[in-house]
Amino acid sequence: MLRKTEWSAARAAKELFLECEGVDIYSAPAVALATLIQAVRDGEVDPEKIVMLNVTGGGEKRFMQGKKLHYLKPSDRKSVV
């Protein structure tokens, strides 16, 4: 199945995932989730079936909460390696 979606649907899917799972997700999995939601609404996917959607790259905002970022300058890289 190949589908396309509007960016507004992807944003809504992103917000829904955050609301339901408490995890922020990147744009690519948001598009995948949006197209899955559309497929269910269009009757192409049975809502009673178990579907696995591999959502990668999530939780960055939660991970960054309370942490201080340290940016390396190009000259500092030698000391890290």
C-alpha positions in Angstrom: 0.0 0.0 0.0 1.4 3.4 -1.0 -0.2 6.5 0.4 0.5 10.2 0.6 -0.7 12.7 3.2 -0.9 16.4 3.9 1.5 18.0 6.3 -1.4 19.1 8.5 -2.4 15.5 8.9 1.2 14.6 9.9 1.2 17.4 12.4 -2.1 16.2 13.9 -0.7 12.6 14.1 2.4 14.0 15.8 0.2 15.8 18.4 -2.0 12.7 18.9 1.1 10.5 19.5 2.4 13.0 22.1 -1.0 13.2 23.8 -1.5 9.4 23.9 2.0 8.1 24.5 3.7 11.1 26.1 6.5 11.0 23.5 7.3 13.6 20.8 8.1 12.1 17.4 10.0 13.2 14.3 8.3 14.1 11.0 9.0 10.8 9.2 7.1 8.6 11.7 4.4 11.3 12.0 3.8 10.9 8.2 3.7 7.1 8.6 1.2 7.4 11.5 -0.9 9.9 9.5 -1.2 7.6 6.5 -2.0 4.6 8.8 -4.8 6.7 10.4 -6.1 7.5 6.9 -5.9 3.9 5.9 -8.0 2.9 8.9 -10.6 5.6 8.2 -10.8 4.6 4.5 -11.4 0.9 5.5 -8.1 -0.4 4.1 -6.9 -1.4 7.5 -9.2 -3.2 9.9 -9.2 -1.2 13.2 -9.6 -4.5 15.1 -6.3 -5.9 13.8 -3.0 -5.5 15.5 -0.6 -3.3 13.5 3.0 -2.6 14.3 4.3 0.8 13.3 8.0 1.3 13.9 8.2 4.8 15.4 11.9 5.9 15.5 13.5 9.0 16.8 11.0 9.8 19.5 11.4 11.4 22.9 14.0 14.0 22.1 12.2 16.9 23.8 11.6 14.8 26.9 15.2 13.6 26.9 16.5 17.2 26.7 14.4 18.5 29.6 16.7 19.5 32.5 19.9 18.8 30.6 22.5 21.4 29.7 23.9 21.2 26.1 27.6 21.6 25.5 28.4 22.5 21.9 31.9 21.6 20.7 33.9 24.0 18.5 35.9 22.4 15.7 39.1 23.0 17.6 37.7 21.1 20.6 37.1 17.9 18.7 40.7 16.6 19.1 40.3 16.5 22.9 37.2 14.4 22.6 38.6 11.7 20.2 
